[in-house]
């Protein structure tokens, strides 16, 4: 964690990445400034009731320093991944703390709990998450029996290619829940782009979680891949374990609140009662 010194309990917070916008809500805080969402602009639907009227300060990848300064913040929550190059400029506006990445939902809650003197609340938030994780693991293990753990692939379709996500936000949550990843997916990189349908076998797993935008050309591309003979030979397809999931909760949001939405979807997909 990088930080400038915080003298007292901050009241005017600016959050500069999606996971921090999300964590602020979970911690019961309304920032004075937030960055624009990637999709469902300007604020993700699941956060609109809480953040819909909050001042926008630009993009996560290019926050507007002048607008941030106008808000007279007493704390800025940033990330090294996005903002390391402008850290000195941010810290001239207000004390600035930075999480290493943008998708480490636990670390973001811990960072903000400490910086905002809300460590007790942050612990409650994380303990509740751990309770749900334990509940899910117990129930899916009981349901699947000897077949547990199952291997899963996280897939994404674009207009002209497909992607397998190896790590990142959804991958961390799936790991916490006890799912396995295919051997070829256990790599410490974000994932891989597949431009040829001949690469379809690389996707193979017991279950698929697929997210994509509502764009017509994206959906058409998915249909083309799904018609290919190699697709029909995949284990998840043969087992009817192909699940369409929400791209915001599974990839774009990156926060603890969206992690709960992702977990809600997993309970539903595997027909488990909480």
N, C-alpha and C positions, 0 to 999 in steps of 0.2 A: 504494500500500500504506500503510495506517495501522498504527502500531504503538507500543507502549510499549517501553521499553528492556529487552532481554534480557541478563542479566548473565553467564550461563554456559550450557553445553549443557543444554537442558531434558530432564528425564526423565519428568515426569508431564504428559502432554498431554491436553487436552480438545478435541475437534473438534465444531464446531457446524453443519456442513452436510454433505450427502451426499458431495459431491465430495472433501471433506477426509477423511471417514471412509475413502473409497476410496483416496486418495493415501497415507494413513498406511500402509495394508497394502502398497501397492506400494513404499513406502520402507523396509519392514521394521520398522515401528513399531506397537506395540499401545497405543492410547490408554488412559487410565484412565477416560475418559468419552466417550460419543458421543450424538448425537441419534437419535431414533427414525426409522426409514425411513418413506417415504410409503405404500408398499404392502408386501406380504410382511412385515408387522410381526412383531417389532420391528426385525429386521435383514434386509436383502436376502439372498436365498438364496446369492448368489455371494460374500458376505462372511461368512457364518455360521461357517465353519471358523475364521476369524481373529478375528472380533469378536463371536461369539455369546454370550460370557460377560462382555463388557465392560459396565460400569455405564451405564444409560440416564439421560440428564439432560434429558428432556423433548423437546419438538418443535423442529424447526429454526426455526419461526416464533415459538416461545415457550419458549426454554430455561429451565430451573428454576435460578435463580441460587443458591438455598440448597443444592441438590444439588451444583452445581458447586463451591461453596465447601467443602463437606464433603470433597471429593476432594483438597483441597490441591494444585491443579495449579501447575506452574511455567511453563506456557504454554497459552494458549487460542487456537485457530484459528477465526476468525469470518469473516463477510462483510458488507460495507457494505450490500448489498442487503437482508439480513435483520436485521442487528444494530447498525446505525449509532446508533439511538436509545438502545441500552443499552451502548454502548462504554465510557462512563465507569464504569458499574457493573462491567462485566467486568474492566476494567483495575485496579479496586480489589482484585479477587480475585487476579489474576495478570497478568503481561505478556500483552498481547493483540495479535495481528496480524490484519489484515483484508484479504482479497482483495476486489476491486471487486464481483464477481458470484459466482454459485454454479455456473455451468456452464463457466467458462473453465478446462478441465482442465489445460492447459499452465501457466497462471499459478498455479494452485493448487500444482502440483508444484514450480515455481520458488520460490514463497513459502515452502512448508514446508521445502524443501531448505535455503534460506538460514537460516530461523529455527531449524532443528534441527541446523545444522552438518553437513548431509548433502548439500552441493551436488554432490559428485562422484557420489553415488548418484542424485541427481535428474537430473544430466546423462546418466547411463547410461539411466535410464528414458525420458527424452525422445529420446535418440539411437536407442533401440530402436524407439520409436514412429515416428520419421522413416524408419527403415529399412523398416518394414512399409508405411508410406504409399507410399514410392517403389516398392516391389515391386508393390503393388496397382495403382498408376497405370500402371506399365509393362505389366503383364499384361492389364489391361482395355483399354488402348489397342491392344495387339496383337490382342486378340480382336475388338474392335468395329471396328477399322480406320477407314474414312472416316466411320462413324456416330458415332464418339467426338468430343467429349463428348456424352453424352445428358442430356436434361432430366429432372429427377426432382421429385416432390412428396412431402412428408411429411404424411400425413393421420392424423387421430385421430377416432374416433367416440365420442360420449357417449350418454346415454339419450335426449336430446331434440334433439341437433344434431350437426354435424360440424365439424371444425376443419382448417384448413391452417396448418402451422407454417412460417413464413418464415425465421426465424433461430433463435437459441438453440443448444442443445447439439448436436443431430443436424445442424443446418444448418452449424455450424462444421466438423464432421468431414466432411460431404459436400463442402464447399468445399475442404478440404484434399486430398481425394481426386480433385478435378478435375471433379466432376459440375457440371452447369449447373442453374440454376433458371429456371422460366418467367419471362418478363419481368414479369408482374404480381406475382410473388412476391419480387422484389428490393426489399424494403422493410425499413427499419430498425425494424421492430416485431416483436413475437413471432409474430404471425400474424393470422388472422381466424376468427370464428365464422360458420358457415353454418347458418341456421335454415330455409331454403327449398331444396327439391330443385331448384328452378329455377336455383340458383347452381352446380349441378354442373359446368358448363363451366369455371368458375374453377379447378377442380382439374387441368385437363388438363396432361399431361406424358407423356414416353416411358415412364416407369416410376413406380410408386407404392410407397411404403413406408408400410404402415398398421399402427398400433398401437392397442390398446384393452384395456380390462379384461376379465376373464372373466365379468363381470356379464351375466346372461341378457337383460335389457332392452337393454343396450348392443349385444349381438350381434344382437338382433332389429332394432334401429334400423339397424345396418349392412346387414342383409339387405334392409330396405325401400329404402335408398338404392341398393343394388346391383341391385335389380330395375327401377329407373327407366329408361325408354328413353334418357334423356340419358347415363346411366352407360355404357350399351353403346356409345355413340359416342366415348368417350374413348380416346385413343391407347394408353395403358397397358393398358386392358382388351382392345382389339382385338389388341394385340401379345402378350397373355398375360404381361405384365410387372407383375403386381400381387402384391407380396410382403407377407405378414404378418410383422411383426417384434415383438420382445420390448419391451414398454413400459418395463421397468426399464432395460435397456441403452440404449434409444433416447431416453429422456426423463426418467426419474425419478432415475437414479443420478448422472449428471453428472461422473463421474471418469475418470481415465486408465485404470484397470483395466476399467471398463465400456466405455470406448472400444474396447479390444481385443476385447471380446465383440461389440460392434457390427460391428467390422471382420471378425471371424470369420464373422458372418452374411452380410456382403457378399461375401466370398470364396465362400461356399456358394451364395448366390442367383445369382451370375453364373458359377458353375461354374468357378472358377479354383483352381488348385493353388498353394499357397504353397511 
